[in-house]
Amino acid sequence: MIGIYPTDLSDILSKAVKPTLMKTLSFTFGRRARVSRFCQRKGFALIVTLTMMILLTVVAVGLLTLSAISLRGASQSDANQIARANARVALMLA
């Protein structure tokens, strides 16, 4: 391993990495950096949040589609009722 001392490593990382991330990283002398469990859990929470947002979007689109279909069906039913009523009136007048 190249001769990087912990003080040099902390100086390099303090310039390159945000201070909040520096708190979550734990370093040991002569070993690679280990990421704490907190840092690993942040990614999991992001994936769960995005999955829930996608699921809610799919449900909302499905409900809007169902509403549009039922509205179209109701307007066609109204038109059929009006046409039948007009046909009955025409038969009564004939």
C-alpha positions as CSV (number, residue, x, y, z in Angstrom):
1,M,0.0,0.0,0.0
2,I,1.2,3.5,-0.8
3,G,2.3,5.5,2.2
4,I,-0.9,7.5,2.9
5,Y,-1.1,8.4,6.6
6,P,-4.5,8.9,8.3
7,T,-3.9,12.6,8.6
8,D,-3.2,13.0,4.9
9,L,-6.3,10.8,4.1
10,S,-8.6,12.9,6.3
11,D,-7.2,16.1,4.7
12,I,-7.9,14.8,1.2
13,L,-11.4,13.6,2.2
14,S,-12.3,16.8,4.0
15,K,-11.7,18.6,0.7
16,A,-13.4,16.1,-1.6
17,V,-16.3,14.8,0.5
18,K,-19.2,16.7,2.2
19,P,-18.9,17.0,6.0
20,T,-22.1,15.1,6.6
21,L,-20.7,12.1,4.7
22,M,-17.5,12.4,6.6
23,K,-19.4,11.7,9.9
24,T,-20.9,8.5,8.5
25,L,-17.6,7.1,7.3
26,S,-15.4,5.3,9.8
27,F,-11.8,4.8,9.1
28,T,-9.3,2.4,10.5
29,F,-5.5,2.7,10.2
30,G,-4.1,0.7,7.3
31,R,-7.5,-0.6,6.1
32,R,-10.0,0.6,3.4
33,A,-12.9,2.8,4.4
34,R,-15.9,1.1,5.8
35,V,-19.3,2.6,5.2
36,S,-21.6,2.6,8.2
37,R,-25.0,1.0,8.2
38,F,-26.7,4.5,8.2
39,C,-25.2,5.2,4.8
40,Q,-26.3,1.9,3.4
41,R,-29.9,2.4,4.7
42,K,-30.2,5.8,3.0
43,G,-30.1,4.1,-0.4
44,F,-32.7,1.6,0.7
45,A,-35.1,4.3,1.9
46,L,-34.7,6.1,-1.5
47,I,-35.6,2.9,-3.4
48,V,-38.6,2.2,-1.2
49,T,-39.8,5.9,-1.6
50,L,-39.5,5.8,-5.4
51,T,-41.3,2.5,-5.6
52,M,-44.2,3.8,-3.6
53,M,-44.4,6.9,-5.7
54,I,-44.5,4.8,-8.9
55,L,-47.1,2.5,-7.4
56,L,-49.3,5.5,-6.4
57,T,-48.9,7.0,-9.9
58,V,-50.0,3.7,-11.6
59,V,-53.1,3.6,-9.3
60,A,-54.0,7.2,-10.0
61,V,-53.7,6.7,-13.8
62,G,-55.8,3.5,-13.5
63,L,-58.5,5.4,-11.6
64,L,-58.5,8.2,-14.1
65,T,-58.9,5.8,-17.0
66,L,-61.7,4.0,-15.2
67,S,-63.5,7.3,-14.6
68,A,-63.1,8.3,-18.2
69,I,-64.5,5.0,-19.5
70,S,-67.5,5.1,-17.1
71,L,-68.2,8.8,-18.1
72,R,-68.2,7.8,-21.8
73,G,-70.5,4.9,-21.1
74,A,-72.9,7.1,-19.2
75,S,-73.1,9.7,-22.0
76,Q,-73.8,6.9,-24.6
77,S,-76.5,5.6,-22.3
78,D,-78.1,9.1,-22.1
79,A,-78.0,9.4,-25.9
80,N,-79.7,6.0,-26.3
81,Q,-82.5,6.9,-23.9
82,I,-83.2,10.2,-25.7
83,A,-83.2,8.3,-29.1
84,R,-85.7,5.7,-27.7
85,A,-87.9,8.5,-26.3
86,N,-88.0,10.3,-29.6
87,A,-88.8,7.1,-31.4
88,R,-91.7,6.4,-29.0
89,V,-93.0,10.0,-29.6
90,A,-92.7,9.5,-33.3
91,L,-94.7,6.2,-33.2
92,M,-97.4,7.8,-31.0
93,L,-97.8,10.6,-33.5
94,A,-97.9,8.4,-36.6
